């Protein structure tokens, strides 16, 4: 009796239909989610092109977003590795296969290339990590190579149990033979691997209940070798001459089909057997990878480890406590709270910036609970709002095991080196490392300094040139020749529109229009924009600029402010996106003209440059508390100058990350009379967020401040350190 045919076409069709349903199910969880696959090819081999087209077609049918990434034959090994690493970092891609062979004119190490693929995206199952897990039997935590996986699926279709059977695998390649051996072994078969050096191969084959052949020799296994009733899986693809075919050849396997068919119980045909299953298993691995990704990034309780505090008596100084605690790697914390690797920019091991793309990814995620911490009255030494904020999130997170984020302001070096000190919290409720938090962090305040002082430089340069240039010369400076032509920049076109000049060709402006365009006619006495520095330097509070001989006597009185007093800091704290920040920066008024018209940074032509300088500062900074709970540190406007609150962006991202059952705790600077009032009237109005809880810090020392008797900015009087109630009354 002839063997039953195991049709790979039929089984693969069933697999693809099941995968379609799986993809549809994922879309019900997240309508914007779609499994992503990249096929990377080097060169332009015809056979590779054929295989890739089959994969792309199958992916499209299932609902996988498949991309063909083709590199030229001139691609070097470094270029190939770089392309793979880019795909590794792309969270929208869940599977990556490198089409072999690599058809390059340069020498490329195939082993090195395949092993740089991220194991969690290695849907071909060829990396050493996945191969190692398979060989150790970790079948649920690896990707199984597609051809062996397809073979196992075909064996299952026969209804024959693998457990306890004798299995023979002919071939020991990394793609088929070796993983097939491991797969059969961990499915409880007794497995023998045969190869070109095996003695008496026919005798070994004759003992097999299950025979898998992938040796690459046409029709090598004969019918009289095979045990009666055996399951025969033929992985071979070979071409032999056949004059009856238009091509002059036909495809056969490694098994002599006609004779083996009469002996075996089940057999796969070639073509139409293992081939279709290989593609189907590639799709299955891709969908499996996407499922794992979706499950690991579903809203819910974080899988987070907390740092255990070692309490000491007496309690050491803040800096000693901070340095005694070893923070966990910031990339690990980022993963624990649901951030993807391509959403995080590491600044060393303890701090990172978070990309704004996460807002789009989590837009369907419900927000968590919003808590604001404020104080009744600010005192010269601070009254513990930051300490309360950090202590609260440590209690909610490390002890109550809730998803919780702190969002705090970035401290200025002015107060840090002054009487008030740093703003990292205190005691066992701190953001760590303290030095990183209080000094520089990721350079946001330096970026604001550079942007602010660029505006100041542009103001005085414009005053100088308008005072020393004719209208024509000034116009030629503003719209210089480039390649023999003058062209308006987008910023200049915006200025023309504000002036009511609807022209885009610089050569068509009239003399009167040139004068209106080129001259801002600033009133020096109306300039409100000051230079800034992030240091308390009292001797810069009033200065005279322009005393160099090159400025031709054009001097004026000016001043420095502290950096966090810059309007750019307030803009950073209120912005909702890069585009929004660009628009806000362009609208900042720096002076008025002699005719009383407001002059903006866009009139100066620097708004685009400001956005470039601030492109990294807009991203919130991720740090951690002493107990390992996450903290966003972003923006730090003063409440007596601006609105005194951390950034809207940090709060919005944190609210998405904690999920509907989590908490975000932020603080309003200074006291309730300034910071909290501005939190409600300014920050909440712009952000659209409303807090669920207000925590009011009320200390006895602050109550004493209500009674007066202590001048702001000076050390506290001795009375304020004592306990008498009379000072409170």
C-alpha positions, 0 to 999 in steps of 0.5 A, a space after each residue: 500500500 502506498 504512503 499517504 501524502 502529507 501536503 504542505 500546501 494544505 497544512 500551510 493554508 491552514 496555518 495562514 488562516 489561523 494566523 489571519 485570525 491571530 492578527 485580527 485578534 491583536 487589532 481588537 486589542 490595539 487598533 493601531 497595532 500591526 505585526 512588522 517584518 523586514 526581509 534584508 537582502 544584499 545584492 540581487 540574486 534571482 533565486 533570493 528575489 523569488 523567495 522574498 516575493 513568496 514571503 512578502 505575498 504570504 505576509 500581505 495575505 495574513 496582515 503582516 506589514 512586511 518590508 523588503 530592505 534591499 542593499 546593493 552588491 557594493 554594501 560592506 559588512 559595516 553597512 549591513 550591520 548598521 542596517 540590522 541594528 537600525 531594524 533592531 531598534 525599531 519597535 514597529 518591527 517584530 521580525 527580521 530575516 537576513 536573506 542568505 546568501 549575502 551577494 556582495 562584492 565585499 567579504 561579509 561574515 555571515 555568522 557575524 551578520 546573523 548573530 547581530 539580529 536581536 534574538 527577540 526579532 530573530 524569526 529565522 531562529 538562526 542566532 546563537 542565542 535562539 539555537 542555544 535555547 533550542 539545544 537546551 530545550 527552552 522551546 517556549 522561550 526561543 524561535 525555532 528555525 522555520 524548516 524544522 518547525 514546518 517539518 514538526 507540524 507536518 509530522 503532527 498532521 500524520 497523527 503519529 506521536 513523536 514520543 518514544 519513536 526512533 528518529 533519524 535526521 540525515 544532514 547536520 546543517 545549522 538551518 535544518 539538520 541540527 535544529 531538527 535533531 534538537 526539536 525531535 529530541 525535546 519532543 521525546 524521540 530517540 534521535 540519530 543524526 547521520 551525515 556524509 561520513 556516517 558508515 552504513 547509512 542505509 542500516 541507520 535509515 532502516 531503523 527510523 520510525 521518523 525520517 527527516 532528510 536534508 542532505 542536498 543530494 538528489 534522490 539519495 534515499 532509496 525505497 529499500 532503505 526505509 522502514 515499512 510504515 515510516 514517516 518520511 519528511 523530505 527537505 531537499 530541493 534539487 534540479 535534475 535533467 528532464 528533457 520532457 520539461 520546457 526548462 529541461 529540468 525538474 525539481 526532486 528531493 533528497 528521497 527517491 519519491 516513487 520507491 520510498 512512497 511504496 514503503 513509507 506510511 507517510 511522505 512529503 512530496 517535492 515540491 509542495 511538501 516542506 517548502 510551503 511550510 517554511 514560509 508559513 512557519 516564518 509567518 508564524 514566528 513573526 506573529 508570535 514575536 508580535 504577540 510577545 511584544 504586545 503582551 509585554 507592552 500591555 497596560 497593567 501592573 509593571 514588572 519592576 524591581 525596587 531598591 531596598 533601603 538600608 536605614 541608619 541611625 543617626 540619619 546621615 547627610 543627604 549626600 551620604 545617603 545618595 552615594 550609599 545607594 547604587 541606582 539600577 541601570 536606567 535602561 532597565 528602569 525604562 524597560 520596566 515602566 513600558 518604554 521601548 528601546 528606541 524611545 529612550 536616549 541614554 545619557 550614561 547609566 543613571 539618566 536618559 531622555 524619552 522621545 516624544 513619539 511615545 505620546 502617539 504610541 500610547 494615545 489610546 491608553 487611559 490616563 492615571 490619577 493626577 496628584 499635585 504637591 504644594 506648600 502653604 508658604 515658601 521659606 528660605 530653606 524650602 519646606 519639603 515639597 520635593 521630599 514629600 513628592 519623592 516620599 509619596 511616590 516611594 510609598 505608593 510604588 516600592 511599598 504599595 506596589 502601584 504604578 507611580 511616577 514623580 514629575 519634578 522641576 529641574 533645579 537651577 544652579 543658582 539656588 543649588 549653590 545658594 542658601 536653599 541648596 539642591 532640590 533632589 529631596 532629602 533624607 531617604 526620599 531623594 532622586 539619585 544620583 543627587 549630583 547628576 540631578 542638581 548639576 547640569 543633568 542632560 544640559 537642558 538649562 545650558 540649551 536654554 542659556 544658548 537659545 536665550 543669549 542667541 536672541 539677545 545677540 540678535 537684538 543688539 546686532 540688529 540695533 547696530 546694523 540698522 544704525 550703521 547701514 542704508 536700507 539697501 545694504 541692510 536688505 542685501 545682508 538679510 537676503 544675501 545672494 546665493 548662486 546668483 539669486 536672492 531667496 526669502 526664507 520661510 521666516 522672512 515670508 512670514 514677516 512679509 505676510 505680517 506686514 501685508 506684503 504678499 510677495 515671494 520674489 525678493 527682486 519685486 519689493 518696492 523701496 518702501 517695502 524694502 524699508 518696512 521689511 529690513 528695519 525693525 526700528 526697535 526702541 532700545 528702552 523697550 527691550 525686555 529681553 535679558 542675557 542669562 546665566 545659570 549662576 547667582 552673580 550679583 555683579 551682572 545684574 546691571 551692565 553696559 554692553 557695546 564698549 568695544 571700539 568695533 561697536 562704534 559707540 553704540 552702547 546701552 545698559 543691559 542686565 543678566 538674569 538667571 537662566 530659569 527666568 528666561 521666557 524660553 524655560 516657560 515655553 519649554 514647560 508649557 509646550 505640547 510638541 516640537 511643532 507647538 514649541 516652534 510656534 511659541 518660540 516664534 511669538 515671544 516679544 522681545 521689544 517694541 518698535 518706536 511706533 509701538 509695534 511688538 517685535 518677536 523672535 520671528 521678526 529677528 529671524 531666529 525662531 528656527 535656530 531656537 527650535 534647533 537649539 532646544 530640540 533635545 531639551 524638549 524631551 523629558 529626563 528619566 531618573 529614579 528615586 532611592 527605592 527605584 521608582 521612576 522620576 521625570 525631571 523636566 523644566 524648572 521655571 520659577 513661580 515668582 517669574 513664570 508659572 513655577 511647574 514642571 513640564 506638561 509633556 512629562 506629566 502627559 507621558 507619565 500619565 500614559 505610562 502608569 495606566 488607569 490604576 496608577 498615579 503621577 505625583 507632580 509638584 507646584 513650585 513655591 507656595 500655594 499662593 503662587 505655584 499652585 494657583 498658576 498650576 491651576 490657572 496656567 498649566 492645567 488650562 494649557 494641558 487640559 489635565 485636572 488633578 484628582 488630589 492636592 497634597 498641601 505641605 504645612 510645616 510649623 516653620 511655614 506657619 511661623 512665616 505667616 506671622 512675618 518677621 523673617 525677610 525673604 532670602 535671608 537666614 531664618 531667625 533663631 526664633 524660627 528654630 524653636 518650639 514656642 507657639 507664640 510665633 505661630 499666632 
